[in-house]
């Protein structure tokens, strides 16, 4: 996460240095603050997902190999039972719920971290 923030900050600074001379320092500060604000608003579950291998098979809105996070949120209400069930699925892996492609187990992932990831995913349900 720190690495991503540093890269984004460097890009903003680089873009500001190549901009026209009329680009004031205030505009550059606003752009940097906006990027910083998004990084601060990111939930713990979203941060864990971004650091994991989840993006290889899942996307927020589009099906890749596995279902999109939005589709998962549509299927499972955000109940404690579902949060525990899905956290266990992340840790143990499995197949058959969304098709024949198995989901890789993530045995080293802590249950509390898996639950944070699930809570973020289920928060994407559109009302």
N, C-alpha and C positions, 0 to 999 in steps of 0.2 A: 504494500500500500504506500509506504514511504517512497519507494522507488517510482511508482506511478505518479505520485504527487510531484516529485522532483522533476520528472520528465515533462509533465504538463506545465509546470512552472517555467521550465527552460524553454518550452515551445512558445509560451506566451511572451516571455522576454525577447526571444528571437524574433517573433512576429512584430513586436513593438519596435524593435531596433530597425527593421526594414520598412516600417510604415512611413508615410509622408511626414514631413517636419511638423505639420499642424496637429499631429496626434499628441495630445497633451498627456502629461504624466497621470492625470486623474483618470483618463480612459484606461490606461494600462493597469492602474490600481484596481479599477472596477472589474476588469476582465480577470485579474488574478484573484480578487475576492470572490468572484462568482465561481471559479473553479474550486477554490478552497471551501466555499460554502457547500458545494455538492459533495465534496469528499467528507466533510463533517456530518452531512445529513445521511450518509450511507449507513444502513443498519449493520449490526455485527454479523447477522446472517448473510447479508449480501457481501460483506468483506470476506467472510469465510469461503463463500462460493467462488468469488473472484480469485482467491488464492489456490483453489483446488483444481482438480481435473474435470470438474463438472461440465465446463464449457466445451469439452470435446464431444459430448453427446447431447447436451441440452442447451437451449437458448431461451431467453425470456419470453418471446412471443412466437417463435417458429419451431416446428418439429424438425429435429436433425435426425439423430439415431433414436434418441428417446423423446418423450413428449416435452412440449414447451412448459415452462413454469406456470404460465397462465392456464394451460389446459389442466395441469395438476391441481391448481387452485380451484378451477371450476368443478373438478370431480370430488374433491375432499373438503368438507366444511372444516373450519378451523376449531376443531374440538381437541381436547387433551388426548382422547383416544386416538384420533387420526395423527396428531403430532407424534405421539409415541410410535405408532405403527410405521409412519413414513421415516422417522429417524432410524428405526430398526432396519427398514428396507435399504436405507443408504449405507448403513454399517455392514449388513449381512449380504447385500446384493439380492438378486432374484430375477425371476422371469415369469411371463404369463399374464401380467396385469395389463400391459400396454402392447403385447405382441410376443413374438418368440425370441427377440433379441435380449439376451441376459444383461442385467446391469451389474457392473463390476462391484465387488464388495470393497468397502473402505474400512477394514478391520481396525486400523490404527486411529480412526476418528473417534473422539470422545462423544459420548451420548449427548452431553449438554451442547456441544458444538453442532451436532447433527440436528438437535431440536431447534437451535437458533436458525439454522439454514432452512428448516421446514417452516418455521414461523414466518420467515421472510417470503418464501415461496407462496404460502397460503395467503399472505397479505396482498398478493397481486390480484386476487379475485375482484372482478369488476361487478359492481352492484347494479 
